[in-house]
Amino acid sequence: MKSTQSKISKKWVSTREIADYLDVSEKTLQRWRNTGLLKLGIHWRRKFPTTNRYIVYHLDLTEKAITNYGSLELEAINNAR
């Protein structure tokens, strides 16, 4: 996550905005959705329920999920040693 980038003031942001903010690709966001790391209705939702396009993300909850996942992964590596 970019520490030099200012905090986005919106609660729900576009795929492009959150990808830039987290410094990841849109494909990585899709992979996180598909694996269940990001949950529908909590971390992301469709802007229009009748289409598969236009996904928006809850900025704070998505950032927390990614941060917590990184912490858990690091803890598992340390416990394996």
C-alpha positions in Angstrom: 0.0 0.0 0.0 1.3 3.4 -0.9 2.1 5.4 2.2 2.8 8.5 0.3 -0.6 8.6 -1.4 -3.2 10.6 0.4 -6.3 8.7 1.8 -9.2 8.6 -0.6 -12.2 10.3 1.0 -14.9 8.1 -0.5 -16.2 5.0 1.3 -16.9 2.9 -1.9 -14.3 3.2 -4.7 -13.9 1.9 -8.2 -11.7 -1.1 -9.1 -9.1 1.3 -10.7 -9.0 3.5 -7.6 -8.5 0.8 -5.1 -6.0 -1.0 -7.3 -3.9 2.2 -7.5 -4.3 2.8 -3.8 -3.2 -0.7 -2.8 -0.6 -0.8 -5.6 -1.9 -4.1 -7.0 -3.4 -5.0 -10.4 -7.1 -5.3 -11.1 -6.4 -9.0 -11.8 -5.1 -9.4 -8.2 -8.3 -7.9 -6.9 -10.3 -10.4 -9.0 -8.2 -13.3 -7.7 -8.8 -12.2 -4.1 -12.5 -12.1 -4.8 -12.5 -15.5 -6.4 -10.5 -17.1 -3.5 -12.8 -15.6 -0.9 -10.3 -13.2 0.6 -12.6 -10.4 -0.3 -16.3 -11.2 0.5 -19.3 -10.0 -1.6 -21.4 -7.5 0.3 -18.6 -6.8 2.8 -15.5 -5.8 0.8 -17.1 -5.4 -2.6 -20.4 -5.2 -4.5 -21.7 -4.6 -7.9 -22.7 -1.0 -8.7 -25.6 -2.3 -10.7 -26.9 -5.7 -9.5 -28.1 -6.7 -13.0 -24.7 -6.7 -14.6 -21.3 -8.3 -14.1 -19.5 -5.0 -14.7 -18.8 -2.1 -12.5 -17.6 -3.5 -9.2 -17.0 -1.1 -6.3 -14.9 -1.8 -3.2 -15.3 -0.6 0.4 -12.0 1.1 0.9 -11.4 0.7 4.6 -12.7 -2.9 4.9 -10.7 -4.1 1.9 -7.5 -2.5 3.2 -8.0 -4.1 6.6 -8.7 -7.5 5.0 -5.5 -7.3 3.0 -3.5 -6.1 6.0 -4.8 -8.9 8.2 -4.2 -11.5 5.6 -0.6 -10.4 5.3 -0.2 -10.5 9.1 -1.6 -14.1 9.3 0.6 -15.2 6.4 3.7 -13.8 8.1 2.7 -15.4 11.4 2.3 -18.8 9.7 5.7 -18.5 8.2 7.3 -17.7 11.5 5.5 -20.6 13.3 6.7 -23.0 10.6 10.4 -22.3 11.5 
